[in-house]
Structure formats: structure tokens, C-alpha cells
């Protein structure tokens, strides 16, 4: 868990230095692992950690955009995009 906190902290610092970047967090429309609630909880935890790291909530988009294999492994996919 400490390793993930370091990744989130590094990502938060990067995003604070680059305000034109938007983050997309994968939240699938249909559950791969038959536990959509768990998948949503994981994605929400990543979003909340980024907000706590100083990333404005409006720069974080929750969307169905990730890799099904990563979801089956219990991972949350985060995509970095340039803003409008």
C-alpha cells in the first residue's frame, strides 16, 4: 500500500505542475469481475487520494476507458489526457 501512496503523491505533484492535464479513471459500465461495487470503490479511492494530494476534483473524470484484464486483476487504470 505504501508503494501506491508514493505513486499517487508523485502523480499529484506532476498534475499540480501541469494544470492543463486531466486525469481519467476507469470505471466500467459493465463489471468484468461481477463486483461492480468493488470496482467503483477502488476507483473512488484513487480519485479521493488524488484530491487529497492536491489535484482539483474537476480535473478528474470517471469513465469507462480501461483494460478488462487489469480490472480482473483488481487494478485501477489511470489515464493522463491534455485538457481542452
C-alpha positions as CSV (number, residue, x, y, z in Angstrom):
1,X,0.0,0.0,0.0
2,X,2.9,2.4,0.7
3,X,4.1,2.0,-2.9
4,X,0.7,3.1,-4.2
5,X,0.7,6.1,-1.9
6,X,4.1,7.1,-3.4
7,X,2.7,6.7,-6.9
8,X,-0.3,8.9,-6.1
9,X,1.9,11.5,-4.4
10,X,4.1,11.6,-7.5
11,X,1.2,11.8,-9.8
12,X,-0.4,14.6,-7.7
13,X,2.9,16.6,-7.8
14,X,3.1,16.2,-11.6
15,X,-0.5,17.2,-12.1
16,X,-0.1,20.3,-9.9
17,X,2.9,21.4,-12.1
18,X,0.9,20.7,-15.3
19,X,-2.6,22.3,-14.8
20,X,-3.7,21.6,-18.4
21,X,-3.7,17.8,-17.8
22,X,-6.9,15.9,-17.0
23,X,-7.0,12.5,-15.4
24,X,-9.3,9.8,-16.5
25,X,-10.0,6.9,-14.0
26,X,-11.5,3.7,-15.4
27,X,-15.0,2.9,-14.0
28,X,-16.5,0.2,-16.2
29,X,-20.1,0.4,-17.4
30,X,-20.3,-3.4,-17.1
31,X,-18.4,-5.3,-14.4
32,X,-15.9,-7.9,-15.5
33,X,-15.4,-9.4,-12.1
34,X,-19.2,-9.4,-11.2
35,X,-18.5,-7.0,-8.4
36,X,-19.1,-3.5,-9.8
37,X,-19.4,-2.1,-6.3
38,X,-15.8,-3.2,-5.5
39,X,-14.5,-1.8,-8.8
40,X,-16.3,1.5,-8.1
41,X,-14.9,1.6,-4.6
42,X,-11.3,1.1,-5.9
43,X,-11.8,3.9,-8.5
44,X,-13.3,6.2,-5.9
45,X,-10.3,5.6,-3.6
46,X,-7.9,6.6,-6.3
47,X,-9.9,9.7,-7.1
48,X,-10.0,10.7,-3.4
49,X,-6.3,10.1,-2.9
50,X,-5.6,12.4,-5.9
51,X,-7.8,15.0,-4.5
52,X,-6.0,14.7,-1.1
53,X,-2.7,15.1,-3.0
54,X,-4.0,18.5,-4.2
55,X,-5.5,17.7,-7.6
56,X,-8.7,19.6,-8.2
57,X,-11.7,17.2,-8.4
58,X,-12.9,18.9,-11.6
59,X,-9.7,17.7,-13.4
60,X,-10.6,14.0,-12.6
61,X,-13.0,12.3,-14.9
62,X,-14.5,8.9,-14.1
63,X,-15.2,7.0,-17.3
64,X,-15.3,3.6,-18.9
65,X,-11.9,3.5,-20.7
66,X,-9.7,0.8,-19.4
67,X,-8.3,-2.7,-20.0
68,X,-10.6,-5.6,-18.9
69,X,-7.5,-7.7,-17.9
70,X,-6.3,-5.0,-15.5
71,X,-9.8,-4.9,-13.9
72,X,-9.8,-8.7,-13.4
73,X,-6.5,-8.3,-11.6
74,X,-8.1,-5.7,-9.2
75,X,-6.2,-2.8,-10.7
76,X,-7.5,0.7,-11.4
77,X,-6.3,2.3,-14.6
78,X,-5.5,6.0,-14.7
79,X,-5.1,7.8,-18.0
80,X,-3.5,11.2,-18.4
81,X,-5.0,13.5,-21.1
82,X,-4.5,17.1,-22.2
83,X,-7.3,19.4,-21.4
84,X,-9.3,21.5,-23.8
